[in-house]
């Protein structure tokens, strides 16, 4: 009899774990589907709901952490390579989470990768951004005052000032120029543009030029992860 009771107990525990993991997976899939629809993604993002067991969080409607990683997306005509967001203190009733989810996070931080193609499109024609020795570098033939075109190369510094992204050339090299064109080249290669609205209403806090793109650090509070404002 005792062995039978132990078997029943183990069986019930296994069923609870299976149910927990099944509901956990279903909730992750539902969030992924809704985020994909909201931002018209070509593929669903990776969604991980942290914490164990999931059932206790679902019953209480509070989740310690939800991690979302998207692939490429376009927001307000700006292409982003990836959005990696971690949301904390998440509120979502289990009924909402599994049907028409409205997922609100108390706070979130994120890394957003902006491809160099977005910066390059704002540079003068003929200038490209390439990875050289692990650093981004602008190169190409640049038309300068006087009706001449000269080969130029420069490293680049990317900074953020309020809602403005600034791209400034550094270590400028100008070849085959009859006069000193360093100042003119710097002016032509210096670009400023307004920060596009980030997904999830993220606000930029830091920006770094990496070999594979511009990494934007951002954060937000009272984040609507799933469910647009117009959805009620």
C-alpha positions as CSV (number, residue, x, y, z in Angstrom):
1,X,0.0,0.0,0.0
2,X,2.8,2.4,0.9
3,X,4.5,1.8,-2.4
4,X,1.3,2.4,-4.2
5,X,0.8,5.7,-2.4
6,X,4.4,6.7,-3.3
7,X,3.7,5.8,-6.9
8,X,0.5,7.9,-6.9
9,X,2.4,10.9,-5.4
10,X,5.2,10.7,-7.9
11,X,2.7,10.3,-10.7
12,X,0.8,13.4,-9.5
13,X,4.0,15.4,-9.2
14,X,5.0,14.4,-12.7
15,X,1.6,15.5,-14.0
16,X,1.9,18.8,-12.3
17,X,5.4,19.4,-13.8
18,X,4.1,18.4,-17.2
19,X,1.1,20.7,-16.9
20,X,3.4,23.5,-15.7
21,X,5.8,23.1,-18.6
22,X,3.0,22.8,-21.1
23,X,1.3,26.0,-19.9
24,X,4.7,27.7,-19.7
25,X,5.4,26.8,-23.4
26,X,1.9,27.8,-24.5
27,X,2.2,31.2,-22.8
28,X,5.6,31.9,-24.4
29,X,4.3,30.9,-27.9
30,X,1.2,33.2,-27.5
31,X,3.4,36.2,-26.5
32,X,5.7,35.5,-29.4
33,X,2.8,35.4,-31.8
34,X,1.4,38.7,-30.5
35,X,4.7,40.5,-30.7
36,X,5.2,39.2,-34.2
37,X,1.8,40.5,-35.3
38,X,2.3,43.9,-33.6
39,X,5.6,44.6,-35.3
40,X,4.9,42.7,-38.5
41,X,8.0,40.5,-38.0
42,X,9.0,37.9,-40.7
43,X,9.5,35.3,-37.9
44,X,8.3,35.0,-34.3
45,X,10.7,36.2,-31.6
46,X,12.2,34.0,-28.9
47,X,10.3,34.5,-25.7
48,X,11.4,33.1,-22.3
49,X,9.3,33.5,-19.2
50,X,11.6,33.2,-16.2
51,X,10.8,31.7,-12.8
52,X,9.7,28.2,-11.7
53,X,7.2,26.9,-11.2
54,X,5.2,28.8,-13.9
55,X,1.8,27.8,-12.5
56,X,2.2,29.8,-9.3
57,X,3.1,32.9,-11.3
58,X,0.2,32.4,-13.7
59,X,-2.3,32.1,-10.9
60,X,-1.0,35.3,-9.2
61,X,-0.8,37.1,-12.5
62,X,2.8,38.3,-11.7
63,X,6.0,37.2,-13.4
64,X,9.5,38.1,-12.3
65,X,11.0,38.3,-15.8
66,X,10.1,37.9,-19.5
67,X,12.9,37.9,-22.0
68,X,12.1,38.7,-25.7
69,X,14.6,38.5,-28.6
70,X,13.5,39.5,-32.0
71,X,15.1,39.2,-35.4
72,X,15.1,42.1,-37.9
73,X,12.2,44.5,-37.7
74,X,11.3,47.9,-39.2
75,X,10.0,50.6,-37.0
76,X,8.9,53.9,-38.6
77,X,10.9,53.1,-41.7
78,X,14.1,52.4,-39.7
79,X,15.6,49.0,-40.0
80,X,16.7,47.2,-36.8
81,X,18.8,44.1,-36.8
82,X,17.6,42.8,-33.4
83,X,15.8,43.9,-30.2
84,X,16.8,42.1,-27.0
85,X,14.5,43.2,-24.1
86,X,14.3,41.9,-20.6
87,X,11.1,43.0,-18.7
88,X,10.7,42.7,-15.0
89,X,7.8,42.9,-12.6
90,X,5.4,41.8,-15.3
91,X,1.6,41.9,-14.7
92,X,-0.7,39.7,-16.8
93,X,-3.8,37.7,-15.8
94,X,-3.5,34.1,-17.0
95,X,-6.8,34.5,-19.0
96,X,-5.3,37.5,-20.9
97,X,-2.0,35.8,-21.3
98,X,-3.5,32.8,-23.1
99,X,-6.2,34.5,-25.2
100,X,-5.9,38.3,-26.0
101,X,-2.8,39.0,-24.0
102,X,-2.1,42.4,-22.4
103,X,1.2,42.1,-20.8
104,X,2.5,45.1,-18.7
105,X,6.0,45.3,-17.3
106,X,7.0,47.6,-14.4
107,X,10.4,48.1,-16.0
108,X,12.5,46.9,-18.9
109,X,16.0,47.3,-20.3
110,X,17.1,46.4,-23.8
111,X,19.8,46.2,-26.4
112,X,18.8,47.3,-29.8
113,X,21.1,46.7,-32.8
114,X,21.0,49.3,-35.5
115,X,22.8,48.2,-38.7
116,X,25.4,50.5,-40.3
117,X,23.3,50.6,-43.4
118,X,21.0,53.0,-41.6
119,X,24.0,55.4,-40.9
120,X,25.5,54.8,-44.4
121,X,22.2,55.9,-46.0
122,X,22.6,59.3,-44.4
123,X,26.2,59.8,-45.6
124,X,27.3,61.4,-48.9
125,X,27.0,59.2,-52.0
126,X,30.1,57.0,-52.5
127,X,30.9,56.6,-48.8
128,X,30.5,53.1,-47.2
129,X,30.9,51.8,-43.7
130,X,33.1,48.7,-43.4
131,X,34.5,46.6,-40.6
132,X,38.3,47.1,-40.5
133,X,40.4,45.4,-37.8
134,X,37.3,45.0,-35.6
135,X,36.2,48.7,-35.9
136,X,33.7,50.5,-38.2
137,X,35.4,52.7,-40.8
138,X,34.1,55.0,-43.5
139,X,35.7,54.8,-46.9
140,X,35.1,55.9,-50.4
141,X,35.4,58.7,-52.9
142,X,34.0,62.0,-51.6
143,X,33.0,65.0,-53.6
144,X,34.4,68.2,-52.0
145,X,34.3,71.9,-52.7
146,X,36.2,72.8,-55.9
147,X,34.5,70.2,-58.0
148,X,36.9,67.4,-57.2
149,X,36.5,63.9,-55.7
150,X,39.1,62.5,-53.4
151,X,39.5,59.1,-51.7
152,X,38.9,59.4,-48.0
153,X,38.8,57.1,-44.9
154,X,37.9,57.7,-41.3
155,X,37.0,56.0,-38.1
156,X,33.7,57.0,-36.7
157,X,32.4,58.1,-33.3
158,X,28.7,57.6,-32.5
159,X,27.1,59.5,-29.6
160,X,23.6,60.4,-28.4
161,X,22.5,63.9,-27.3
162,X,19.0,64.0,-26.1
163,X,17.0,62.5,-29.0
164,X,19.7,63.1,-31.6
165,X,22.3,60.6,-32.8
166,X,25.5,62.2,-33.9
167,X,28.0,60.5,-36.2
168,X,31.5,62.1,-36.2
169,X,34.5,61.1,-38.3
170,X,37.8,60.6,-36.5
171,X,41.4,59.9,-37.7
172,X,40.5,61.2,-41.2
173,X,42.7,60.3,-44.1
174,X,42.5,62.1,-47.4
175,X,44.5,60.8,-50.4
176,X,45.6,62.6,-53.6
177,X,44.4,66.1,-52.5
178,X,46.3,69.1,-53.7
179,X,45.3,71.1,-50.6
180,X,44.4,70.3,-47.0
181,X,40.7,69.1,-47.1
182,X,40.5,67.7,-43.6
183,X,38.1,70.3,-42.4
184,X,35.8,70.0,-45.4
185,X,35.9,66.2,-45.3
186,X,35.0,66.3,-41.6
187,X,32.0,68.6,-42.2
188,X,30.7,66.3,-45.1
189,X,31.1,63.1,-43.0
190,X,29.5,64.5,-39.9
191,X,25.8,63.4,-39.6
192,X,23.1,64.1,-37.1
193,X,19.6,62.6,-37.1
194,X,16.7,62.2,-34.8
195,X,16.3,59.0,-32.9
196,X,13.4,57.0,-34.3
197,X,10.7,55.8,-32.0
198,X,12.0,52.6,-30.4
199,X,9.8,49.5,-30.1
200,X,8.1,49.0,-26.7
201,X,8.4,52.8,-26.2
202,X,12.1,52.3,-25.1
203,X,14.1,55.4,-24.3
204,X,17.8,55.4,-25.3
205,X,20.3,55.7,-22.5
206,X,23.6,54.9,-24.3
207,X,25.0,54.1,-27.8
208,X,28.1,52.3,-28.9
209,X,29.7,51.7,-32.2
210,X,30.5,47.9,-32.5
211,X,32.0,46.0,-35.4
212,X,28.6,44.7,-36.5
213,X,26.5,47.7,-36.0
214,X,25.4,50.4,-33.5
215,X,24.3,48.9,-30.2
216,X,21.7,51.1,-28.5
217,X,21.0,50.6,-24.8
218,X,17.6,51.6,-23.7
219,X,15.1,51.3,-20.9
220,X,11.5,52.0,-20.1
221,X,8.9,51.8,-17.3
222,X,5.3,50.7,-17.5
223,X,6.0,48.9,-20.7
224,X,3.1,47.4,-22.7
225,X,5.0,44.3,-24.1
226,X,1.9,42.9,-25.7
227,X,-1.3,44.6,-26.6
228,X,-1.3,48.0,-28.4
229,X,-2.9,51.0,-26.7
230,X,-5.6,51.0,-29.3
231,X,-6.6,47.4,-28.2
232,X,-8.0,48.8,-25.0
